[in-house]
Amino acid sequence: MHSCWSPDSSTTLAQLATTARQVGLHRIALTDHNTAEGALELKALEPELAIVGEEVKTSEGEIIGLFLTHTLARGGTPEEVCDEIHTMGGLTYACHPLDRRRASFTSERLFQLRDRLDIIETYNPWAHPDANRAAAELCRELGLVAATGSDSHGLRELGQSWMEIEPYAEPASFLASLRHGRHVVSPTSGTGGRY
């Protein structure tokens, strides 16, 4: 999800935390565009709620880093970005990977990156259903962990789609729990206008 640290959201960190709790979210991954600074601030304020992330624009498509310790370098190759995420102990997440309306990858390119990717988003409420289906099929072929994202940029988008997973202690156990997680998509997810 995104906050006012992204140029396309006005949601404050306080609003995000309050609304997340109101809709029953116990953990949130804040993945602002090309910065982890808001997520780092949220983690300092709400350590039990926040997962530090960033949605970074690579030279080809966008990749999310989870469990980050600092902002990623923008514009690097997908390989460089994934390696930087892994160097800091984080997880790599291909977001809206086959959605042609946004920065994305080809299936062939994702096959090339498979050893550097941990998670593939198989449901994004703002991606075309065909793109989500293709991402789910590709994720199965690659044997990677599937995730449902919210890609929320505004408060009314919170709690529309999420993952339910077992408790975890660190990134590796998070990934293991996510592999067996429950994907939840409400009937209103992806409907109406953005924000």
C-alpha positions as CSV (number, residue, x, y, z in Angstrom):
1,M,0.0,0.0,0.0
2,H,1.0,3.6,-0.4
3,S,1.0,6.8,1.7
4,C,1.7,10.5,1.2
5,W,5.4,9.5,0.7
6,S,4.2,8.5,-2.8
7,P,3.3,11.3,-5.2
8,D,0.0,9.7,-6.0
9,S,-1.4,9.3,-2.5
10,S,-2.4,11.8,0.2
11,T,-2.8,9.2,3.0
12,T,-0.8,10.2,6.1
13,L,1.0,7.5,8.2
14,A,-1.4,8.1,11.1
15,Q,-4.5,7.7,8.9
16,L,-3.0,4.5,7.4
17,A,-2.3,3.0,10.8
18,T,-5.7,3.9,12.2
19,T,-7.7,2.7,9.2
20,A,-5.6,-0.5,8.9
21,R,-6.6,-1.4,12.5
22,Q,-10.3,-0.4,11.9
23,V,-10.5,-2.8,9.0
24,G,-8.8,-5.6,10.9
25,L,-5.3,-5.6,9.2
26,H,-2.6,-6.8,11.7
27,R,0.4,-6.1,9.5
28,I,0.8,-3.8,6.5
29,A,3.6,-3.5,4.0
30,L,4.0,0.1,3.1
31,T,5.6,0.2,-0.3
32,D,5.7,3.8,-1.5
33,H,7.1,4.6,-4.9
34,N,10.9,4.9,-5.0
35,T,11.3,5.5,-1.3
36,A,11.3,3.5,1.9
37,E,11.5,6.6,4.1
38,G,7.8,6.6,5.0
39,A,7.8,2.9,5.8
40,L,10.9,3.4,8.0
41,E,9.1,6.2,9.8
42,L,5.9,4.0,10.2
43,K,8.0,1.1,11.5
44,A,9.5,3.4,14.1
45,L,6.0,4.6,15.2
46,E,4.2,1.3,14.8
47,P,6.8,-1.6,15.0
48,E,4.2,-4.3,15.3
49,L,2.1,-3.1,12.3
50,A,4.6,-2.1,9.7
51,I,6.6,-4.1,7.2
52,V,9.2,-1.7,5.6
53,G,8.9,-1.9,1.8
54,E,9.3,0.1,-1.4
55,E,8.0,-0.2,-4.9
56,V,11.0,0.8,-7.0
57,K,11.1,1.6,-10.7
58,T,13.8,-0.5,-12.3
59,S,15.1,0.0,-15.9
60,E,12.4,-2.3,-17.0
61,G,9.5,-2.8,-14.6
62,E,8.6,-2.3,-11.0
63,I,9.8,-4.5,-8.1
64,I,8.8,-4.3,-4.5
65,G,11.3,-4.9,-1.7
66,L,10.0,-6.1,1.6
67,F,11.8,-6.0,5.0
68,L,14.1,-3.2,3.8
69,T,16.6,-1.3,5.9
70,H,17.0,1.7,3.5
71,T,15.7,3.2,0.3
72,L,16.7,1.3,-2.9
73,A,18.5,2.9,-5.8
74,R,16.1,3.8,-8.6
75,G,16.6,2.9,-12.2
76,G,18.9,-0.1,-11.8
77,T,18.4,-3.3,-13.7
78,P,16.0,-5.7,-12.2
79,E,18.9,-8.0,-11.3
80,E,20.7,-5.1,-9.5
81,V,17.6,-4.2,-7.6
82,C,16.8,-7.8,-6.6
83,D,20.4,-8.3,-5.5
84,E,20.3,-5.1,-3.4
85,I,17.1,-6.3,-1.7
86,H,18.5,-9.7,-0.9
87,T,21.8,-8.1,0.4
88,M,19.8,-6.3,3.1
89,G,18.0,-9.5,4.0
90,G,14.8,-8.5,2.3
91,L,12.4,-10.3,-0.1
92,T,11.7,-9.5,-3.7
93,Y,8.1,-9.1,-5.0
94,A,7.1,-8.7,-8.6
95,C,4.1,-6.5,-8.4
96,H,1.4,-6.3,-11.2
97,P,4.0,-8.2,-13.2
98,L,2.1,-8.7,-16.5
99,D,-0.2,-5.6,-16.4
100,R,0.6,-3.8,-19.7
101,R,-1.0,-0.6,-18.4
102,R,1.9,-0.1,-16.0
103,A,5.6,-0.7,-15.7
104,S,5.8,-4.5,-16.0
105,F,7.7,-7.4,-17.4
106,T,7.2,-10.0,-20.1
107,S,6.7,-13.6,-19.1
108,E,10.0,-14.4,-20.7
109,R,11.8,-11.8,-18.6
110,L,10.2,-13.1,-15.4
111,F,11.5,-16.6,-16.3
112,Q,15.0,-15.1,-16.6
113,L,14.6,-13.4,-13.2
114,R,13.1,-16.4,-11.4
115,D,16.1,-17.2,-9.3
116,R,16.1,-13.6,-8.0
117,L,12.3,-13.4,-7.3
118,D,10.7,-14.6,-4.1
119,I,7.1,-13.6,-4.6
120,I,4.8,-12.9,-7.6
121,E,1.6,-10.8,-7.2
122,T,-1.1,-12.9,-8.7
123,Y,-3.9,-10.5,-7.8
124,N,-3.8,-6.8,-8.0
125,P,-7.2,-5.1,-7.9
126,W,-6.2,-2.5,-10.6
127,A,-4.7,-5.0,-13.0
128,H,-6.8,-6.5,-15.9
129,P,-8.2,-9.9,-14.8
130,D,-6.4,-11.5,-17.7
131,A,-3.1,-10.1,-16.4
132,N,-3.8,-11.5,-13.0
133,R,-4.7,-14.9,-14.4
134,A,-1.5,-14.9,-16.5
135,A,0.6,-13.9,-13.4
136,A,-1.0,-16.8,-11.4
137,E,-0.2,-19.3,-14.1
138,L,3.3,-18.0,-14.4
139,C,3.8,-18.1,-10.6
140,R,2.8,-21.8,-10.6
141,E,5.1,-22.6,-13.5
142,L,8.0,-20.9,-11.7
143,G,7.2,-22.5,-8.3
144,L,7.4,-19.1,-6.6
145,V,5.2,-17.8,-3.8
146,A,1.9,-16.1,-4.8
147,A,0.5,-13.0,-3.1
148,T,-2.6,-11.0,-3.3
149,G,-1.9,-7.3,-3.0
150,S,-4.1,-4.3,-2.3
151,D,-2.1,-1.6,-4.2
152,S,-4.1,0.8,-2.1
153,H,-3.4,4.5,-2.6
154,G,-6.3,5.7,-0.5
155,L,-8.1,4.8,2.7
156,R,-11.2,3.4,1.1
157,E,-9.0,0.8,-0.6
158,L,-7.7,-0.7,2.6
159,G,-9.2,-4.0,3.6
160,Q,-10.5,-4.9,0.2
161,S,-7.9,-7.6,-0.6
162,W,-5.3,-9.1,1.6
163,M,-3.4,-12.2,2.7
164,E,-4.0,-14.3,5.9
165,I,-0.9,-16.0,7.1
166,E,0.5,-17.8,10.2
167,P,2.7,-15.7,12.5
168,Y,6.3,-15.3,11.4
169,A,9.5,-14.1,13.1
170,E,11.7,-13.0,10.1
171,P,11.6,-12.7,6.3
172,A,12.3,-16.4,5.7
173,S,9.4,-17.6,8.0
174,F,7.2,-14.8,6.5
175,L,7.9,-16.3,3.0
176,A,7.1,-19.8,4.2
177,S,3.9,-18.7,5.8
178,L,2.9,-16.7,2.8
179,R,3.4,-19.8,0.6
180,H,0.5,-21.4,2.5
181,G,-1.5,-18.2,3.1
182,R,-5.1,-17.6,2.3
183,H,-5.9,-15.1,-0.5
184,V,-8.9,-12.9,0.4
185,V,-10.6,-10.6,-2.2
186,S,-13.8,-8.8,-1.3
187,P,-16.5,-8.3,-3.9
188,T,-15.8,-4.6,-4.0
189,S,-12.0,-4.9,-4.5
190,G,-10.9,-3.0,-7.6
191,T,-14.3,-1.4,-8.2
192,G,-15.0,2.3,-8.3
193,G,-12.3,4.9,-9.0
194,R,-8.8,4.9,-7.6
195,Y,-8.0,6.8,-4.3
